[in-house]
Amino acid sequence: MKYALVTGGSGAIGKAICEKLAEMGYHVLINYNSNKEHALNTLAAVVDKGSTGEIIQFDVANRQAVKKNIEAWKANHPEAYISVLVNNAGINKDNLMLWMENEEWDSVINTNLNGFFNVTSGLLKDMALNKFGRIINVVSLSGLKGLPGQTNYSAAKAGIIGATKALAQEMGRKKVTVNAVAPGYIRSEMTKELDEKQLKKLIPINRFGFAEEVADLVAFLASEKAGYITGEVISINGGLYT
């Protein structure tokens, strides 16, 4: 049995990623923080793909909760290890920095950037010992280009991009690859309030992307075929920013 953990598995992109990993034969651990109903919907979709899975609740920003839940899972599965990790959980609290509250900065950094560390750090040793691992970090166009009103989100995602490149160099000899995918405007919870009709005029492909397209890219990076790709940040934004 192969095991994969997807943080933020209850959202649109997370759900699509879980389904793709299920198609690849993975038992999928679907992490969620508060939306258990959506996590169960993702689990049902995984089962529909002919695979197995389970939901696992913790807030990625809570270091103690992450450690407790992951160690409990390991204790219940002593012969198993999580070989694929998709760091997808994230939040945004957009505001001009001129008006940004401390909580808006701290919560976005804690969930997006510290959450990456909290989850990843507890899984690296098993990947190294087994000499196989795939870590895929879902970042953002915002972390590459910077977007006004998103200094907090841009800082967090840019931090993960730097960490991706560094960790890839640390883990390469252990046959553990570390990559990032940087979506642009994808139809999801985060973009549902945006004016798609106006924004798509800026995109050469002339539309928003679909969660399934992000999931296809993640699935390739998780596969053995991507064993010579590491430290990369792959944009998926319809040509909006290259």
Long-range contacts (C-beta under 8 A, 24 or more apart in sequence): 1-27, 1-52, 1-80, 2-26, 2-27, 2-83, 2-84, 3-27, 3-29, 3-77, 3-80, 3-81, 3-82, 3-83, 3-84, 4-28, 4-29, 4-82, 4-83, 4-84, 4-85, 4-86, 4-222, 5-29, 5-31, 5-56, 5-82, 5-84, 5-85, 5-86, 5-119, 5-123, 6-30, 6-31, 6-86, 6-88, 7-31, 7-60, 7-86, 7-87, 7-88, 7-89, 7-115, 7-119, 8-32, 8-33, 8-60, 8-88, 8-89, 8-90, 9-39, 9-42, 9-55, 9-88, 10-35, 10-36, 10-38, 10-39, 10-41, 10-42, 11-38, 11-88, 11-188, 11-189, 12-186, 12-187, 12-188, 12-189, 12-211, 13-88, 13-138, 13-183, 13-186, 13-188, 13-211, 13-214, 13-215, 14-42, 14-86, 14-88, 14-89, 15-41, 15-42, 15-45, 15-211, 16-210, 16-211, 16-212, 16-214, 16-215, 17-86, 17-88, 17-214, 17-215, 17-218, 17-219, 18-42, 18-45, 18-46, 18-53, 19-45, 19-46, 19-49, 19-215, 20-212, 20-215, 20-216, 20-218, 20-219, 21-51, 21-84, 21-86, 21-219, 21-222, 22-46, 22-49, 22-50, 22-51, 22-53, 23-49, 23-50, 23-51, 23-219, 24-219, 24-222, 24-223, 25-51, 26-51, 26-84, 27-51, 27-52, 27-53, 27-54, 28-52, 28-53, 28-54, 29-53, 29-54, 29-55, 29-56, 29-73, 29-82, 30-54, 30-55, 30-56, 31-55, 31-56, 31-57, 31-58, 31-60, 31-89, 32-56, 32-57, 33-57, 33-58, 33-59, 33-60, 33-89, 59-111, 60-89, 60-111, 60-114, 60-115, 60-116, 60-118, 60-119, 61-107, 61-110, 61-111, 61-114, 61-115, 61-118, 62-118, 63-114, 63-118, 66-115, 66-118, 66-119, 66-122, 67-118, 67-122, 70-119, 70-122, 70-123, 71-122, 74-126, 81-123, 81-126, 81-127, 81-129, 81-130, 82-123, 82-126, 82-127, 83-127, 83-130, 83-132, 83-133, 83-134, 84-133, 84-134, 84-135, 84-136, 84-222, 85-119, 85-120, 85-123, 85-133, 85-134, 85-135, 85-136, 86-136, 86-137, 86-138, 86-218, 86-222, 87-115, 87-116, 87-119, 87-120, 87-135, 87-136, 87-137, 87-138, 87-160, 88-138, 89-115, 90-115, 90-138, 90-140, 90-156, 92-150, 92-152, 92-153, 92-190, 93-152, 93-153, 94-149, 94-150, 94-153, 95-149, 95-152, 96-148, 96-149, 97-151, 97-152, 100-151, 100-152, 104-152, 105-152, 108-152, 108-153, 108-156, 109-152, 109-155, 109-156, 109-159, 111-156, 112-153, 112-156, 112-157, 112-160, 113-155, 113-156, 113-159, 113-160, 116-160, 116-163, 117-163, 120-167, 124-171, 124-176, 127-171, 127-174, 127-176, 128-171, 128-174, 128-176, 131-174, 131-175, 132-175, 132-176, 133-171, 133-174, 133-175, 133-176, 133-177, 134-176, 134-177, 134-221, 134-222, 134-223, 134-226, 135-167, 135-171, 135-176, 135-177, 135-178, 135-179, 136-179, 136-180, 136-181, 136-218, 136-221, 136-222, 137-161, 137-163, 137-164, 137-178, 137-179, 137-180, 137-181, 138-180, 138-181, 138-183, 138-214, 138-218, 139-164, 139-180, 139-181, 139-182, 139-233, 140-182, 140-183, 141-182, 141-183, 141-184, 141-185, 141-235, 141-237, 141-240, 141-241, 143-182, 144-182, 144-233, 144-235, 144-241, 145-241, 157-182, 161-233, 164-231, 164-233, 165-231, 165-233, 168-230, 168-231, 169-231, 172-230, 175-227, 177-221, 177-226, 177-227, 177-229, 177-230, 178-230, 178-231, 179-221, 179-226, 179-229, 179-230, 179-231, 179-232, 179-233, 179-234, 180-232, 180-233, 180-234, 181-214, 181-217, 181-218, 181-221, 181-233, 181-234, 181-235, 181-236, 182-233, 182-234, 182-235, 182-236, 182-237, 183-209, 183-214, 183-236, 183-237, 184-209, 184-235, 184-236, 184-237, 184-238, 184-240, 184-241, 185-209, 185-237, 185-238, 185-240, 186-210, 186-211, 186-213, 186-214, 186-236, 187-211, 202-240, 203-237, 203-238, 203-239, 203-240, 204-238, 204-239, 204-240, 205-238, 205-239, 206-238, 207-238, 208-238, 209-236, 209-237, 209-238
